Amino acid sequence: MPEPETTEVLTASVALTTTDFAETVNRDGIVLVDFWAGWCGPCRAFAPVYEKSSEQHPDIVFGKVDTEAEPALAAAVQIRSIPTLMAFRDGVLVFAQPGALPTAGLEELIRAVRDLDMDEVRAKTA
């Protein structure tokens, strides 16, 4: 008897909570974090752009924080508007901006974060 086909959709992004946020963003490499809420129209419009990018960049951690489920975390990182996208590289916050990005804008951001000279970034933040 053949195995039944699954229609489960595997997503490349990960839900982040207060419990695992700091550990995730402080790791080596690039971590993008999308702060969103289910009632937010721009958040829903940005979600497929973010998900598609996560599938195209398996070396990057694409995190998502539901601000309704994690209000303390959203407050701790001073989220005032959603969606807000943050980019961390090697544990350093290198980008934070509210607003949904189009596909080209997100790809440009990823290129810019990849191209950063982290020694220079650390020197400026020291």
N, C-alpha and C positions, 0 to 999 in steps of 0.2 A: 504494500500500500504506500503510495507516495506521501511525502511530508506535506502538510498543508502550507500554502504560501502565507507569508506574514506580510502585513501591510504596515508594520511598525516603522515609523520614521525615526531614524537616528539623527540626533542633532549633534553638532560639533561644539556648541556652546554649553557652558556649565552654569548652573544656578549657584550663586554665592550667598552665604549668610554671614551673620556676625561671627559665627564660629570659625569659618574658614577663609574669610576675606583677607585678613592680614597675612596669613601664611601663603595665600595664593599670589597676592600682589607683590610680596617681598621676594619671590623666587627669581632666579636668573632667567633672562630672556624677556620676551614681550608679553604683557598681559593687557588686554583691552577689557574695560568694564562698562557695560551699558546699564544705566539706572533708568528704570521704566515703571509703568503701571498699566494694568489692563484697561483702565478707562481712558487712557491717553491716546488720542487719535494719531498724533505724530509718532508716538512710541510704536504703535501698531504698524504704521507705514514704514518705519525704520527697521523693524524686526526681520523681514525677509532679506533686506540688504545686508544686515549684520550676519544673519545665518549663512547666506551664500558666501560671504567673505570668510567666515569661519571654516567652511568646507574647502576653500581654496588655499588656506594658510594653516595647515595642520601643525606647524611649528609654533604657532601663537596660541596662547590661552585666551579664549573669548568667554568672559564671564558676564553674567546678567544678574542684576540685583533688582528684585521686585520691591519697590519702595513702600508698597502697601503692606507687604509681609515683613519687611525689615526697616521700619521707621527709625529705629535707634541707629542703625548703620547709616542710613541716608543722612540723618542729622549729624552723625559723627564726622562724615566727610563733607558736610556743608552743602548738600544737594538742595538747591533752591528752585530749580526748574527741571522738568523732564521732557524729553529724554536728555540725559547728560551722558557724555562719553568721556571716559578717562583712559589714558594710556600710561602704563608703567613699563619701564625698561630696567632690568636688573635691580628691582626694588625701589626705583626712583620715579616719582610722578613727573612725567614729561609733557603731559597734555591734559587739559580738562576744559570742556566746553559744552554748554547746553545747545540743543538743537539737533534735529535729524540730519544726517549727512546723506547725500546721494552716493551711489556706488563709486563714481569717480573720486569724490571727495574722501571717502573712506580708504580707497586704495592709495590715494596721495598721502594721507596721514600715515598709513602703514609704511610706505616707502620712506617718509621723513623720519619716522621712529627707528626704522632699520638703519638709516644712514647717520644717526647721531653718533658723535664722538663722545662716548660715555665718560672718558677721563676729563674732557672739557666740561661736560655737564656737572660732574661731581665737583670740579674745581670752582665752578660758578656758584654752586649751592653750599659750599663749605664756609 
